[in-house]
Amino acid sequence: MAKRIILANPRGFCAGVDRAIQSVQTILNTAQSREDGLPPVYVRRQIVHNKHVVDELSRQGAVFVDELSQIPPEAAAAGIPVVFSAHGVSPQVVKEAQELGMSVVDASCPLVSKVHREVLRFVREGYEIVYIGHRGHDEAVGVIGESPEHVHLIEHEGDVDDLDFSSDTKLVLLTQTTLSVDETAGTIAALQRRFPWIELPPSSDICYATSNRQAAVKLVAEQSDCVIIVGSANSSNSVRLMEVANEALAGRGSAHRVDDAGELDPAWLDGVQTVGVSSGASVPDTLVQGLVEALQGYGFTEVDSVTTIEENMHFVLPAALRKNSEFGLLTGYFAYKATLVTI
Ligand code: SF4
């Protein structure tokens, strides 16, 4: 019997990642050549958590920095745009950009920005916020930065016991967008046992792309005896996909994560008849195709797919870029001082 690959659908790029990459790409595509040695665009942090995407945009001229202070003052004076990544930023970063006179294109995913707005609204209404997220992740840092004194971060069910609120405290729960749906359900149940009056957000903060990719990989893993996820180690949703797949494999085999086919370890395929494949929301599908070709080289010649839902989500470009486009100014981008726009 031929050895088989099952591809999970949906997988790969989500609407927020696509928008963030398109934002940088739009600026690069319309940049005019400069004689002052400045690059066409700066990007604060990885635009999305995928090293191949970052390497490719760097190759095209984008300069990635960890902090705004690394951008020379001449760049701000020349109106070189600075793109904020899909993971969002804290208001302190926004303020710093304003003080430095930078032209900002905010490519924060609208679904991350929604959580920022929820923090502001609940704090205004007198709530304390329990936030389930990953300490140090760019998204969590940005959300907590909206109100550090009122947002209480927990990572796992085991952290619930460390929280202490009196019964007259108005409490609400918010979460990072890329958590494991199942694991978060366990943490929420523990919170509800400890603080029965805690309120849930009007709609889940775990985004459609995260939920859809986890549902698809779960189904694929149930039919496989090994699962390989394409995605970077710092990509929260890619790592969650690996965890979800491991759970669904239920001991029949293991799930692994690779940045690309070059990291495939043939030992993982020993005795494997069916290998499931998926990819995180920041992963170009060419990397998945590369993995499929590598697997075919190991005799996995039959390729099937499992589709759980057709996605048709699309986000328009950030307002600063739309505005340029509307006025036909994209080709003269650097003459335009972008207003700071948070969608
Ligand atoms: S994973 Fe979800 S929240 Fe993150 S960029 Fe994609 S759509 Fe937005």
Boltz pocket constraint, residues with backbone or C-beta under 6 A from the ligand:
constraints:
  - pocket:
      binder: B
      contacts: [[A, 14], [A, 15], [A, 16], [A, 17], [A, 86], [A, 109], [A, 110], [A, 111], [A, 112], [A, 177], [A, 178], [A, 207], [A, 208], [A, 209], [A, 210], [A, 237], [A, 281]]
      max_distance: 6.0
